[in-house]
Structure formats: C-alpha cells, structure tokens
Amino acid sequence: MHRIATKPGDLDFEKKLESVSQTPADILFISTADTELSGLAQVWGKRFRKKARLTLRLIQANPLQHPAAAEHYADNVLSKAKLAIFRLHGGYGYFSHILDEILHIKSHGAKTRILVLPGTDEWDPELMNFNDYAEPLVRQMFSYFREGGTANLELAAEAVELLLENKIRGFPEALKIPTFGWLKDKSGKRNQKLKNGRVWITFYRALQQTGDMAVVEALTEALNKHGLEVLGFYAYSLREPEAQKELLRKAEMEPPDAILTMQSFSIGTGPSRGSIDEHSEARISFLERLNCPVIQVPTSTEDRDAWLKNPRGLSASNAAMSVVLPETDGR
C-alpha cells in the first residue's frame, strides 16, 4: 500500500523508521503500553506456551506510527495471524498508518480477525471502524484491560481462546480492581525518621499492576539517599474524587514537603471554557491545595539505548504527553 510521507507538523514527523522484525503468529498483541506488554509476557506467555497449537507475539506499537514500518508489519506479520488485538493510546490520530493498513489487507483477502481497543479508560467509538466484532463484545474485551491486573489478563486469555474457537458468547466478567492505593514499602526505610522531609511520588496504576516499577524504585532510592522519606501513590487518574479524598486524608496526618507526579493530565476542577474568578475554589487545582511544590516527572517511551544515543531528548509525541499537556490541559 503506497503511502505519502508524513508532513512536517505531525507529531510523528521526527520519528525515524525503526525495523520491526517479528515472525508471524496465531495471536498478535500490539500495545503502546510497555507495562501492559510486560504483564502479558508473563501471563499470556506462560498460558499459551502450554498450548503448542497457539503461538503468541507481542509488540510495542510506537514504531508502527511510521508508514513504512506499518506497511511492512501489515504485509508480513499482521496478514498472517488468526487474531490481532490492538491497544492504542492516541487512537486514529496517532496510529492512522497501521489502522489504515488493517483496512488495506482486509480488502486484499486477509483472514486475520481484528480487535482494536482504546488505550485509555475512555471509550473511542472511532475505533469500531476497524473492528471485526460487534460493539458489545469489543467493550467486554476492553473491560479486562481497563481494569487491569494479572487476574483480568487471565480472563482476557480465556476470552481470546473463545474467539479463536469462533465463539462470541459466554465470556467471563472482568474483575473490579482498586483504582488507587499506597505503595507498600519493602525496604524498611519508610519507618525511619528521615531528617530532610517527606516526598510523595504519584504514578499510574498500570505500573503497579504489571510490576514495571523501575523508574519509581530508582526515584525512591535516589531520594532516600538524600535523607528524604518517600511515599508512593498509584492511581488510574488523579481526577478520581475518591483518590483525591485519600490524598487529602493522608496529607492531614503526614503532609508532604513536595510531590513528584508521573501522571500527565491536568486535574484542575475549573470550567473547560472561559475565565475563572480569582476568588473561586475552581481556580486552584487539587494538588495546589496541598500547599507544597508539585514537580512534573516526564518519562520517555523510547527504550533505554535509544534514549542514551539521542541527544535531542524527548520525541515530539513524548513531549506532547509529558510536557505540553500538563501545561495546556488546564490548571
């Protein structure tokens, strides 16, 4: 499928072509979330390895933003699978190339069954244009990944097996998983009276659910070395009223001296349009009410080697998610 080059101004304009080397398999899972891929490697990898008749491939979706990579993957891997599941953060706006390639290979006779799910907790009706299944089934599959956790990944694997048997009913219900909580400290340093202050780190629940905690642990260790007590708080979203109540409760007992947040979106409570009265409570975002410095911690979706070799730092899409959005999404 011949595609025109991406034009300057697009978020993926500076994204270089990355080689996507993968052999075909019965089941493909393509996701933007490294945490999700890590969890699936453990849960689905173990489950499907026991089933010699089924092969599984997992792939990070970001390289497929490049039109040439998307075309190559669609022709050589996607078109040969029995079932392909996509979880794309950013939807069609970020992944138009690979989503258009789905339509292309289907129009040329590919028998791959396609399941495209939103990459966040919000339903994206536009993605139904690329699905081979009816909306109720797509929503059911979406619920396993929206709730997250090992148990729901097991249920999703069970549902995948039903799909491969051409069954579209009898799927297990997703288990409800707590959307926020405090990280249990395993180091023993939590109970020490550290002299230099107390810092909270807030991060996405997905990291805790899949055990992809390297960045949080590295931050904690570095802060501990400077005599700081660190408390970790995971949440699906800091917009959630119950999560905010828990943080306020904790702040009353053990107020933080600073907050590091790895979560990208605004949690302001003001109106989406128009000005806010300077005396209005809505003028102040939730974290501002805790009366301490709040420091944004941007993280890159590039792998470590690519990050170390690239002198330019964050890519345009990473800068958009981790720097621009927190500034422009609202207070």
C-alpha positions as CSV (number, residue, x, y, z in Angstrom):
1,M,0.0,0.0,0.0
2,H,1.7,3.2,-1.1
3,R,1.6,5.9,1.5
4,I,2.7,9.6,1.2
5,A,5.4,10.8,3.6
6,T,4.3,12.3,6.9
7,K,4.2,16.1,6.6
8,P,6.0,18.5,8.9
9,G,3.8,19.5,11.8
10,D,2.6,16.0,12.6
11,L,3.6,14.6,15.9
12,D,5.4,11.7,14.4
13,F,7.2,13.8,11.8
14,E,10.6,13.3,13.5
15,K,10.0,9.7,14.3
16,K,12.6,7.6,12.4
17,L,11.9,4.3,10.8
18,E,12.6,1.5,13.2
19,S,13.0,-2.0,12.0
20,V,10.1,-4.2,13.2
21,S,11.4,-7.7,13.0
22,Q,8.8,-10.3,14.0
23,T,7.8,-13.6,12.7
24,P,4.1,-14.4,12.2
25,A,2.0,-16.0,14.9
26,D,-1.6,-17.1,15.6
27,I,-2.1,-14.3,18.2
28,L,-0.7,-10.8,18.0
29,F,-1.0,-8.2,20.7
30,I,0.1,-4.6,19.7
31,S,0.1,-2.1,22.5
32,T,1.6,1.4,23.3
33,A,1.9,0.4,27.0
34,D,5.2,-1.3,27.9
35,T,3.6,-2.1,31.3
36,E,0.8,-4.0,29.6
37,L,3.2,-5.9,27.3
38,S,5.3,-6.9,30.3
39,G,2.3,-8.3,32.1
40,L,1.1,-10.1,29.0
41,A,4.5,-11.6,28.5
42,Q,4.3,-13.2,32.0
43,V,0.6,-14.2,32.0
44,W,-0.2,-15.0,28.3
45,G,3.3,-16.2,27.5
46,K,3.0,-18.9,30.2
47,R,-0.5,-19.8,29.3
48,F,-0.1,-20.1,25.5
49,R,3.3,-21.8,25.7
50,K,1.4,-24.7,27.2
51,K,-0.8,-24.8,24.1
52,A,1.5,-26.0,21.3
53,R,-1.2,-25.2,18.8
54,L,-1.1,-21.5,19.6
55,T,1.7,-19.1,19.1
56,L,1.9,-15.5,20.5
57,R,3.7,-12.4,19.6
58,L,3.7,-9.1,21.5
59,I,4.9,-5.8,20.0
60,Q,5.3,-2.2,21.1
61,A,3.0,-0.2,18.8
62,N,5.0,3.1,18.6
63,P,7.3,2.1,15.7
64,L,4.1,1.4,13.7
65,Q,3.5,5.2,13.6
66,H,5.9,5.3,10.7
67,P,4.1,4.5,7.4
68,A,6.8,2.2,6.0
69,A,7.0,0.2,9.3
70,A,3.2,-0.1,9.4
71,E,3.1,-1.3,5.8
72,H,5.9,-3.9,6.3
73,Y,4.3,-5.2,9.5
74,A,0.8,-5.5,8.0
75,D,2.0,-7.3,4.9
76,N,4.5,-9.7,6.6
77,V,3.0,-10.4,10.1
78,L,-0.5,-9.0,10.6
79,S,-2.0,-10.5,7.5
80,K,-0.8,-14.0,8.5
81,A,-2.3,-14.0,12.1
82,K,-5.5,-15.6,13.2
83,L,-6.3,-12.8,15.7
84,A,-4.7,-9.4,16.3
85,I,-5.5,-7.2,19.3
86,F,-4.6,-3.6,19.3
87,R,-4.4,-1.3,22.4
88,L,-3.6,2.2,21.0
89,H,-3.1,5.2,23.2
90,G,-4.0,8.1,21.0
91,G,-6.3,6.2,18.7
92,Y,-6.5,7.1,15.0
93,G,-4.8,10.4,15.4
94,Y,-1.6,8.8,16.4
95,F,-1.9,5.5,14.6
96,S,-3.6,6.2,11.3
97,H,-1.0,4.4,9.2
98,I,-1.3,0.9,10.8
99,L,-5.1,1.3,11.2
100,D,-5.5,2.2,7.5
101,E,-3.2,-0.8,6.7
102,I,-5.8,-3.1,8.5
103,L,-8.4,-2.0,6.0
104,H,-6.0,-2.5,3.2
105,I,-5.0,-6.1,4.0
106,K,-8.7,-7.0,4.7
107,S,-9.6,-5.6,1.3
108,H,-7.0,-7.9,-0.3
109,G,-8.3,-11.0,1.4
110,A,-6.5,-11.3,4.7
111,K,-8.4,-13.5,7.1
112,T,-7.0,-12.0,10.3
113,R,-9.7,-11.2,12.8
114,I,-9.1,-7.7,14.2
115,L,-9.9,-6.3,17.7
116,V,-9.0,-2.7,18.2
117,L,-9.4,-1.4,21.8
118,P,-8.9,2.1,23.3
119,G,-5.6,2.6,25.0
120,T,-7.1,4.6,27.9
121,D,-10.2,4.2,30.1
122,E,-12.3,6.2,27.7
123,W,-14.4,4.6,25.0
124,D,-13.4,5.6,21.5
125,P,-16.2,5.0,19.0
126,E,-14.0,5.8,16.0
127,L,-12.0,2.6,16.6
128,M,-15.1,0.5,15.8
129,N,-14.5,1.3,12.1
130,F,-11.5,-1.2,12.3
131,N,-13.1,-4.0,14.4
132,D,-14.4,-7.3,13.1
133,Y,-16.6,-7.8,16.2
134,A,-19.8,-6.1,17.4
135,E,-19.5,-3.3,20.0
136,P,-20.8,-5.3,23.0
137,L,-18.0,-7.9,22.5
138,V,-15.4,-5.2,22.0
139,R,-16.5,-3.5,25.1
140,Q,-16.3,-6.8,27.0
141,M,-12.7,-7.3,25.9
142,F,-11.9,-3.7,26.7
143,S,-13.1,-4.2,30.3
144,Y,-10.3,-6.7,31.0
145,F,-7.6,-4.2,30.1
146,R,-9.3,-1.2,31.6
147,E,-9.5,-2.9,35.0
148,G,-6.0,-4.4,34.6
149,G,-4.1,-6.8,36.9
150,T,-3.0,-10.4,36.5
151,A,-6.4,-11.9,37.2
152,N,-8.1,-9.9,34.4
153,L,-5.2,-10.8,32.0
154,E,-6.0,-14.4,32.7
155,L,-9.7,-13.8,31.9
156,A,-8.7,-12.0,28.7
157,A,-6.7,-15.0,27.7
158,E,-9.7,-17.2,28.3
159,A,-11.8,-14.9,26.1
160,V,-9.1,-15.0,23.3
161,E,-9.3,-18.8,23.3
162,L,-13.1,-18.5,22.9
163,L,-12.7,-16.1,20.0
164,L,-10.3,-18.4,18.2
165,E,-13.0,-21.1,18.5
166,N,-15.4,-18.7,16.8
167,K,-17.4,-18.2,20.0
168,I,-18.7,-14.8,20.8
169,R,-20.7,-15.5,23.9
170,G,-20.0,-16.9,27.4
171,F,-17.1,-14.5,28.2
172,P,-16.2,-14.2,31.9
173,E,-16.9,-10.8,33.5
174,A,-13.9,-8.6,34.3
175,L,-12.9,-8.3,38.0
176,K,-13.1,-4.9,39.6
177,I,-9.6,-3.8,40.7
178,P,-8.9,-0.9,43.1
179,T,-8.1,2.2,41.1
180,F,-5.7,3.7,43.6
181,G,-3.6,3.0,46.7
182,W,-0.4,3.5,48.6
183,L,2.7,1.5,47.6
184,K,3.8,-0.9,50.2
185,D,7.4,-0.2,51.2
186,K,9.6,-3.2,51.1
187,S,12.9,-1.5,52.1
188,G,12.1,-0.8,55.7
189,K,13.1,2.9,55.2
190,R,9.5,4.0,55.3
191,N,9.5,3.8,59.1
192,Q,12.8,5.7,59.5
193,K,12.7,9.3,60.7
194,L,14.4,10.9,57.7
195,K,15.5,14.4,58.6
196,N,15.2,16.2,55.3
197,G,11.5,15.9,54.6
198,R,8.7,13.8,53.1
199,V,8.1,13.4,49.3
200,W,5.2,11.7,47.6
201,I,5.5,10.1,44.1
202,T,2.3,9.7,42.3
203,F,2.2,7.4,39.3
204,Y,-0.1,5.4,37.1
205,R,-1.7,2.2,38.5
206,A,-0.7,0.3,35.4
207,L,2.9,0.4,36.6
208,Q,2.0,-1.2,39.9
209,Q,-0.3,-3.7,38.3
210,T,2.4,-5.1,36.0
211,G,5.4,-4.7,38.3
212,D,7.0,-2.2,35.9
213,M,8.4,-0.2,38.7
214,A,12.0,0.5,37.8
215,V,11.5,4.3,37.4
216,V,9.6,4.6,40.7
217,E,12.1,2.5,42.5
218,A,15.0,4.4,41.1
219,L,13.4,7.8,42.2
220,T,12.7,6.4,45.6
221,E,16.2,5.1,46.1
222,A,17.8,8.4,45.0
223,L,15.5,10.5,47.3
224,N,16.2,8.2,50.2
225,K,19.9,8.7,49.7
226,H,19.3,12.4,50.3
227,G,17.6,11.7,53.6
228,L,14.0,12.0,52.3
229,E,11.1,9.9,53.3
230,V,9.2,8.7,50.2
231,L,5.6,7.6,49.9
232,G,4.3,6.1,46.5
233,F,0.7,6.6,45.5
234,Y,-0.7,4.8,42.4
235,A,-3.9,5.8,40.7
236,Y,-5.7,5.3,37.5
237,S,-6.3,9.1,37.5
238,L,-5.8,11.9,40.0
239,R,-9.1,13.3,38.7
240,E,-10.9,10.5,40.6
241,P,-12.7,12.0,43.6
242,E,-12.0,9.1,45.9
243,A,-8.3,9.2,45.1
244,Q,-8.3,12.9,45.9
245,K,-10.0,12.3,49.2
246,E,-7.4,9.7,50.1
247,L,-4.6,12.1,49.4
248,L,-6.2,14.8,51.5
249,R,-6.7,12.4,54.3
250,K,-3.1,11.4,54.2
251,A,-1.9,15.0,53.9
252,E,-3.8,15.9,57.2
253,M,-1.8,13.2,59.1
254,E,1.5,13.3,57.2
255,P,1.7,16.4,55.0
256,P,4.2,16.1,52.1
257,D,7.0,18.6,51.6
258,A,7.0,18.0,47.9
259,I,5.1,15.9,45.3
260,L,6.6,14.3,42.2
261,T,4.0,13.3,39.7
262,M,4.5,11.0,36.8
263,Q,0.8,11.5,35.7
264,S,0.5,13.8,32.7
265,F,-3.0,15.3,32.6
266,S,-4.4,18.3,34.3
267,I,-6.5,17.7,37.4
268,G,-7.9,21.2,37.7
269,T,-11.6,21.5,38.6
270,G,-12.4,24.6,36.7
271,P,-14.6,25.0,33.6
272,S,-13.3,23.9,30.2
273,R,-14.0,27.3,28.7
274,G,-13.9,30.9,29.8
275,S,-12.1,32.5,32.7
276,I,-12.2,31.6,36.4
277,D,-12.9,34.1,39.1
278,E,-9.7,34.8,41.0
279,H,-11.5,34.0,44.3
280,S,-13.1,30.8,43.1
281,E,-12.1,27.4,44.5
282,A,-12.1,26.1,41.0
283,R,-9.1,28.4,40.2
284,I,-6.9,26.1,42.3
285,S,-6.0,22.6,41.1
286,F,-6.3,19.8,43.5
287,L,-2.5,19.3,44.2
288,E,-2.1,23.1,44.8
289,R,-4.4,22.7,47.8
290,L,-1.8,20.5,49.5
291,N,0.4,23.6,49.7
292,C,3.7,22.2,48.6
293,P,5.8,22.2,45.4
294,V,4.5,19.8,42.7
295,I,7.1,18.7,40.2
296,Q,6.3,17.0,36.9
297,V,8.4,13.9,36.1
298,P,8.3,13.3,32.4
299,T,9.2,9.8,31.2
300,S,10.1,8.6,27.7
301,T,8.5,5.7,25.9
302,E,11.8,5.1,24.0
303,D,13.9,2.2,25.1
304,R,17.0,3.0,27.2
305,D,19.5,2.6,24.4
306,A,17.6,4.9,22.1
307,W,17.3,7.5,24.9
308,L,21.0,7.4,25.7
309,K,22.0,7.7,22.0
310,N,19.6,10.5,21.1
311,P,20.9,14.0,22.1
312,R,17.6,15.7,21.3
313,G,15.9,14.2,24.4
314,L,12.1,13.7,24.3
315,S,10.4,13.0,20.9
316,A,7.6,15.3,19.8
317,S,4.9,12.8,21.0
318,N,6.6,12.3,24.3
319,A,7.0,16.0,24.8
320,A,3.3,16.5,23.9
321,M,2.1,13.9,26.5
322,S,4.6,14.7,29.3
323,V,5.3,18.4,29.0
324,V,2.8,20.2,26.8
325,L,-0.4,18.5,28.0
326,P,0.2,19.2,31.7
327,E,0.7,22.8,30.8
328,T,-2.1,23.4,28.4
329,D,-4.8,20.9,29.5
330,G,-5.7,23.3,32.4
331,R,-4.6,24.2,35.8
